Amino acid sequence: MPVNILFSSPGDWAAYETPLREALAQTGLEFDLRTDFPPDRVDYIVYAPNSKVQDFTPYSRLKAVLNLWAGVEDVVTNPTLTAPLARMVDPGLERGMVEWVTGHTLRHHLGMDAHIVNPDHEWSHVAPPLAQDRPVTILGLGALGTACARTLCDLGFPVTGWSRSAKLLYGIACTHGESGLAQALELAQIVILLLPATPDTENTLNAQTLSMLPRGAVVLNPGRGPLIDDAALLDALDSGQIGHATLDTFRTEPLPRDHPYWSHRHVTVTPHIASETRPDSASRVIAENIRRGEAGESLLHLVDRTAGY
Ligand code: NAP
């Protein structure tokens, strides 16, 4: 009997069909991969939260849902999903995030804007400090936060990372829990949010925590919009407490055209392009998880439904 795999990620079939078939063939499994199946015949769903499958009840023999996105906030609370849920940890997604974070960190560290846009041809001969003198903090030390922390550390930045549980990462000052947050923020000249959106992480940056940062600190948010209290961030930008915010994710996407972020001179908006899952590498991750499922092995990257990520 073949393993029946439903691909249910709107608009992605053309990009995934060939690499996913190739990766599944490499496992040696007999499989049937399609975009449509009678629900009671489906073993695995390769899924995106904007899929038309929102009621999992008819999928009576479902063994797992394999999410194509790292963020699972739009599926993790679905009460009809009782099968295991795996999120995406993809080397391609990770590299993209490292490049976005490194690029935007260096933009602010080196003060590049002053030279890229210099209508008055000012000749201000002030060299930027070395990375070693620019403390950076990453909120979230998961797959993406850790990869970014390592690269920034290799570039010479003193990196502090914050997570829910205690961690030990070579070269990175790790803090955790509520008390660790103040410690992580107090020296951070650049703070990068790579937390998942959960009830516990909502408004992690708010009026109180923004005030813990050194004056003029820069905020980068490639994580999720709800991590920031937008009104508090706008106030902090207006007062100079925050020098600049580069935001890739928002509570409402696309960011509404009249949102104050678009016109604020100390805000850069990027349209949720920090990174994305790459079909070749992600297909290998999906295929490996299906192989594990069929071999009775534990799945990779399982979501903790209670923690919400
Ligand atoms: P992950 O591996 O699940 O890591 C999440 C990290 O957040 C972990 O270190 C976790 O702590 C920490 N965390 C969770 N809740 C916390 C809390 N209450 N307090 C302190 N730390 C907490 O996730 P990931 O793969 O790195 O991805 C992170 C997020 O990036 C995704 O959820 C998604 O929202 C976002 N993302 C954005 C884009 C984009 O293009 N903008 C692309 C991909 C992903 P523990 O280590 O202790 O569990």
Boltz pocket constraint, residues with backbone or C-beta under 6 A from the ligand:
constraints:
  - pocket:
      binder: B
      contacts: [[A, 70], [A, 71], [A, 72], [A, 88], [A, 89], [A, 93], [A, 139], [A, 140], [A, 141], [A, 142], [A, 143], [A, 144], [A, 145], [A, 162], [A, 163], [A, 164], [A, 165], [A, 166], [A, 177], [A, 193], [A, 194], [A, 195], [A, 196], [A, 197], [A, 198], [A, 200], [A, 201], [A, 221], [A, 222], [A, 223], [A, 224], [A, 248], [A, 249], [A, 272], [A, 273], [A, 274], [A, 275], [A, 276], [A, 309]]
      max_distance: 6.0
